Amino acid sequence: PPVDWPCCLLSIDYTNCRDLAVEVNTQLVMADITLRVAFSPAGETHNHAPAGVRNTALQMLDTVEKLHDALQGETLGDTVSALSRSRATMQTRSNRIIVFNLTYSTTFQEVK
């Protein structure tokens, strides 16, 4: 379906799970939370681009920085260990959409 720009898609991967107490069925879960933050083409960012075009295009970096500032160290109400950025990559797709992949690692206990 169509999205509004910028958009953010979220995925959570359990990278490792181990039993802590068999009698109460508790596991320690190590997880990666990945945000895929996408921006529609906004212009050029090189030093020869007009300043207004460049500044508009660079605003996406401000958005990514705000996301990082909000997430780094966050414990989600003490339900998980502090989120820690483990990866950050950027890609420009063939349709010129720019996608930042931000991955934060955490651990938590899951009781079933």
C-alpha positions as CSV (number, residue, x, y, z in Angstrom):
1,P,0.0,0.0,0.0
2,P,1.1,3.6,-0.5
3,V,2.9,5.3,2.4
4,D,3.4,8.9,3.6
5,W,6.9,10.2,3.4
6,P,9.1,9.8,5.4
7,C,8.0,6.4,6.6
8,C,9.4,3.9,9.1
9,L,9.0,0.2,9.0
10,L,9.9,-1.8,12.1
11,S,11.0,-5.4,12.5
12,I,12.1,-7.3,15.6
13,D,14.3,-10.4,15.3
14,Y,15.1,-12.7,18.2
15,T,18.8,-13.4,17.6
16,N,19.3,-15.7,20.5
17,C,17.0,-17.3,23.1
18,R,18.1,-19.5,26.0
19,D,16.2,-21.1,28.9
20,L,16.8,-19.6,32.3
21,A,14.4,-21.6,34.5
22,V,12.8,-24.7,33.0
23,E,10.2,-25.0,35.8
24,V,8.7,-21.5,35.1
25,N,9.4,-21.6,31.3
26,T,11.5,-18.4,31.3
27,Q,13.9,-17.4,28.5
28,L,16.5,-14.7,28.1
29,V,15.9,-13.2,24.7
30,M,18.5,-11.3,22.8
31,A,16.8,-9.2,20.1
32,D,17.5,-6.8,17.3
33,I,15.0,-4.0,16.6
34,T,15.5,-2.7,13.1
35,L,14.0,0.5,11.8
36,R,13.9,1.1,8.0
37,V,13.4,4.8,7.6
38,A,12.7,5.8,4.0
39,F,12.7,9.3,2.4
40,S,11.4,10.3,-1.0
41,P,14.0,11.9,-3.2
42,A,14.6,15.4,-1.9
43,G,17.4,16.8,-4.1
44,E,21.2,16.8,-4.1
45,T,23.5,17.1,-1.1
46,H,26.8,17.7,-2.8
47,N,28.7,21.0,-2.3
48,H,27.7,22.4,-5.8
49,A,23.9,22.0,-5.1
50,P,22.1,25.2,-4.3
51,A,22.1,25.8,-0.6
52,G,18.3,25.6,-0.3
53,V,18.2,22.3,-2.1
54,R,21.1,20.9,-0.1
55,N,19.6,22.0,3.2
56,T,16.2,20.4,2.4
57,A,17.9,17.2,1.3
58,L,20.0,17.0,4.5
59,Q,16.9,17.3,6.7
60,M,16.6,13.6,6.5
61,L,19.8,13.3,8.6
62,D,18.2,15.4,11.3
63,T,15.3,13.0,11.4
64,V,17.6,10.0,11.7
65,E,19.5,11.8,14.5
66,K,16.3,12.5,16.4
67,L,15.3,8.8,16.2
68,H,18.7,7.8,17.5
69,D,18.5,10.3,20.3
70,A,15.1,8.9,21.3
71,L,16.1,5.2,21.1
72,Q,19.7,5.0,22.4
73,G,19.6,3.9,26.0
74,E,15.8,3.6,26.1
75,T,14.5,0.8,28.4
76,L,10.8,1.0,27.3
77,G,9.6,1.3,30.9
78,D,12.2,-1.1,32.3
79,T,10.8,-4.0,30.2
80,V,14.1,-4.4,28.2
81,S,17.8,-3.7,28.7
82,A,18.8,-0.3,27.4
83,L,18.6,-0.2,23.6
84,S,22.1,0.0,22.0
85,R,22.7,0.9,18.4
86,S,24.6,-2.0,16.8
87,R,24.3,-1.0,13.1
88,A,23.4,1.9,10.9
89,T,23.5,1.8,7.1
90,M,22.2,3.9,4.3
91,Q,21.2,2.9,0.8
92,T,19.9,4.8,-2.2
93,R,17.6,2.7,-4.3
94,S,17.3,2.8,-8.0
95,N,14.2,5.0,-7.7
96,R,16.3,7.4,-5.6
97,I,14.4,6.6,-2.4
98,I,16.9,6.8,0.5
99,V,16.6,4.2,3.2
100,F,18.4,4.2,6.5
101,N,18.6,0.9,8.3
102,L,19.0,1.4,12.0
103,T,19.5,-1.6,14.3
104,Y,19.3,-1.5,18.1
105,S,20.1,-4.5,20.2
106,T,18.5,-5.4,23.6
107,T,17.7,-8.3,25.9
108,F,14.7,-9.2,28.0
109,Q,13.2,-12.0,29.9
110,E,10.1,-13.7,28.5
111,V,7.9,-15.9,30.7
112,K,5.3,-18.2,29.1
